[in-house]
Amino acid sequence: MSRSTFSPTPARSHRFARVAAAIAGGALLAVAVPTMASAHVTVSPDQLVAGDHGVLTFAFSHGCENSPTTALRITMPEGLASVSPTLDGDWTIDVERGDDGLVSAVTYTALSPVPTDLRGAVSMGVGLDEDTPDSLAFPVEQKCVDGTTEWTQLAENGEDPHSLDAPAPVVTVAAATGTGHGDDATHGADAAAESPAAAAESPWGMILGAGGLVAGLAALVVSVLAYRRRS
């Protein structure tokens, strides 16, 4: 019996070409999307609580059209009670203040330009007021050896921030829900009173413990007498 040889028809070849093109396009998109996303200046954490303190880290990779980064100028939004830039041996820090004495902008200048294939990061401690807005935007100007990129775009209502070309880092502010120290102390006392150790130290706990001991001894005596009787 002769063995037939498979030869693709033009329709099959065309379908195969389309599948191959789709796979290649998907692979390129899978590589391109993380690259585009990593090019943004990000902030971490991206959520704080009103009236609280935290340390914000602004990170970036890639420069301006692949040019090494030389500096980051971060503008402070209204609603911050305090700003304390973190001293870092890789950056020099210049602090600008407004007429009210509060920090209005911080510029971090790299001692050596940050190459495009490396991740760079700067940080600062911030304090929030009780009436801090529910969203804090930090416009960033990324200066490079060649060129500048301004990360200042803000998403409008219903707009996806990831669709923006140069979004500003944004921190959301959650309402304070914690109780006062007095309530915490009361809650701690209640929890301690409900714990087994606290119950054992209370008079009723001691009585119950003694009663359990007597019952256990009585059960032991009954068991011994029953054993002797059977013997």
N, C-alpha and C positions, 0 to 999 in steps of 0.2 A: 504494500500500500504506500503510495507516495505521500510524503508529508507536505502539506500546504504551507506556503510562506506568507506571513502577515505583512500586508502593505497598507499603510494608512491612507484613507481616502482624503480628498481635499477638505471635506467637511470636518473630518476628525482632526486633521492638521490645523484647521482654523480654530476649532474649539480648544485644542491643546495650547495653541498660541495665546488665546485669550486667558486661559487658566494660568499659564505661566506669567503673563503680564500682570494679572491680578495679584499673584503671589509676590512677585517682585515689587509691585507698588505697595502692597501691605508691609513688606519688610522695610522698605524705605521710609514709610510713614511711622512704623514702630521705632525706627532709629531717630527720625527727625523730631517726633513729638517730645521725647525726653530731652533732646538737645535744646529745643526751643524753650521748654519749661525751665530747664536749668539755667537759661540765660537771664532769667528774671532775678531781681533782688528780692529775697524773701526775708521774713521776720519770724522768729520763734522765741517764745510761744506766740501764737496768734490770738490768744484770748487771756484777759486778765479780769480781776474782780474790782469793782468800784471801791475806792478807799483803801486798796491794797498796794503792796510794793512788788516789783518783779524785775528781772533782768532780761532785756530784749537783745537778741543776737540777730544782726543783719548779715546775711550771707549772699555770696554771688559767685558765679563762675562765668567765664567768657567776658571779654571786654567790649569796647566799642568797635564793632566790625573786626573782631579778633585782634584788637590792639590791647596790649597789657594795661591793667588798671593802675592808676597812680594815686587816686584819692576818691573818697566818698564824702559828700556833703549832705547831711540828713537834717531836714527842717522839722522842728518840733510842732506838733499840733496843739491847739488850745485844750485845756483840761488836765494838763500835767502839773502836779504840785511840786515835783522835783525831778531833776535829771542829773545823773552822775556818770559821765563817760568812764569806761573801764580802761585803765592804763595797760598798754600792751607794747611789748618791746619791738613789734614789727611796724608800729604806726606812731606818728606824732599827732597830737590832738590840739585843735583850736576851737575854743568855745566862744560863741556869740551870745550876747544877752540883750534883751529888750529894755525899754524904759522902766519896766516894772522889776527889773533885776532877774527875771526868770530866763533860763536858757532858751534861746530862740532857734539856734542851729549849732550843729557840731560837725566839724570837718576832720576826717581821719585821712592823713597823708601817709602813704606807704614809704618806708625807708628804701625799699627796692620795688619797682613795678611788679605787680602780680601777673604772671604769665596766664594766657588764656586757658591753658590746660590744667590749671590749679584752682582750688576753691579758696576764696578769701572770706574772712569774717571779722566783724567788729561788734562790740557790745556796749551796753550802757544800763545802769540801774535807773528805774523810773518809779515815781510815786504818783498815785492817783487820788483825786478828791472823791468825796461821796457823790458829788454831782457831775462827775466826769461823763461826757457824752458816751453813747453806746457804741461809737465807732471812732477810732483814732487812725488817721492816715498820716504816714511819714514819707513825704516826697523826698526822693533821693536823686542827687546829681552824681552820676558816675563819670569821673574824669579819667581819661586814658592818655597814653603817649600820643596817639593820634585820634582826636575827636572827643566828643562828650555824649553821653546818653542820659536823658532825663526821665526817670521813672516817676511820673506824676499823674498818670491817668487814673480816674476813679470810675467804677462801674455805676451806672444809673440803676434805678429800680427795675428789677427783673432782668438785668443784663448779667451775663456770666463774666466774672473778672478774668477768667482764663482766655477769653476772646480778645482782650485788650493787647495791644502791641507793647506798651510800656506801662504796666500797672504799678501804682505806688503800693508799697507794703502797708497792710491794714491790720490793726489789732481790734478785735471786738471786745467790748466791756460788758461783763455780766453784772447784774444788780447784786449788791451785797445781801446775803441771806443768813449770815452767821449771827449768833446771839452774843450777848455781852458776857463779860468775864463772870459776873455774878450768876447768870443763868448757867454758864459752864460749870461753875463750882457747885451749884445746886444739883445739876445733872450728874456730876461726878460723885457727889455724896449719895444720891439716890442709887446710882449704879453700884457703888460700893456696898450699900445696905442690901442690895439684891443679890450680891455675890455670895457663894458658899462660905468663903472665909469670913465675911462680915456676919453672916447668919450664925456661924459657929461661935463668934465672939459675943453675940448678943445673949441676954439672959434666957430667952426662949430657946435659942440654939443650944445653950448648955444643958437645959432641961431635956430637950429632945435627944441630945447626944447621950445623956445619962440613962434615959429611958431605953434607948436602943441597946446600950451596953448591958443593962439588966435583962432585957428580953433575950439577948444572945446567950448570956450565962444560963438563964433558965432553960433555953433550948438545949444547951450542952448537957446540963444535968439530966434532963428527961432522956436524952439519947443514951447516956451512960447507963442509967437505971434499966432502960429497955434492953440494952445489950446484955447486962448481967442476968436479967430475968430469962432471956432466951438461952443463955449459957447454962 
